[in-house]
Amino acid sequence: MATNNEAVVAIAQTAGKFTSSIVLQADNKYIDVKSILGLFTTLVNTKSYELHVHGPDADEAKAAVSEVFAKYGLDVKVVAE
């Protein structure tokens, strides 16, 4: 589980650098990616994720957060709004 803990912290820290709203859709739940607790409970149980990003630095946020997901082997699809 160590990698999952690392992934959660890395994702939340990366998301925290942006002002955009970054929301992860997993199954039927929506989680604020900046919330370590929300991420922790979600990344454990779900295998496929959708990322919804809105805000002034959305493009940079999408790229950075997607990169962290990929680094930890998590499958995420960025949803174009």
N, C-alpha and C positions, 0 to 999 in steps of 0.2 A: 504493500500500500504506500510505501514511501514516495514512489514516483507520483502517485495521485496527490499526495499532500504538496509535493513540490509544484505540480502542475497548477493546483488551486491557487497557491500563493503567487506563482509567476503570472498567471492569468489576471488575478485581481490587481496585482501591482502594475502590470502593463496597462490595464484598463483605467486605473486610477490616474494615469498621466494625461488622460484626455478629458475634455469638457463634454464631449458628446455622450448621449445616453447610449449605453451598450447593453443590450438585453439578449439573453440566451434563451432560445425556446428548446425545451427538451420534453418530448412527449407532449403533454398538454399544459406544462408549467412554463411560466416566464420568470426568469431569474436575472436580477441585476448582477452583471458580471463583476461589479466592484464589491459585491458582498461575498466575503470568504465563506461564511456559513452557508449561504444559499448555493454557492458553487460546490462546496464540499458534499452536501447531501445529494446534489444532482449528478455530479461527475461519477459518483460511485455506481449509480443505478442505470445510467443511460449510455447508449453507444453512439447515437447520432444526434447532432445538434444543429440548430439554425441560429445564426447571429443576425440581430437586427440593430443597426447603428444609425442614430439620428443626431445631427448637430454640426457645428462649424468645422470640426476637424474629423468628420466621419471617415473620409478616405484614408487618412493616416491611421485612425483607430482600427478600421477594418483590417488593414494590412498588418499592423503590429499584433493585434489579438489573434488573427488567423495564424500568424507565424508561430506564436506560442502554442496554440492548439496542435499545430503540425509537429512541432518539436517534441511534444509528448505523445505523439501518435494518436491524437484524438481527431475524429472525423467531424469537421464543421463545415457547414455550407453558409456562405454569406448571402443573405437575402437582399436583393436589390429592391429598394422601395420606390 
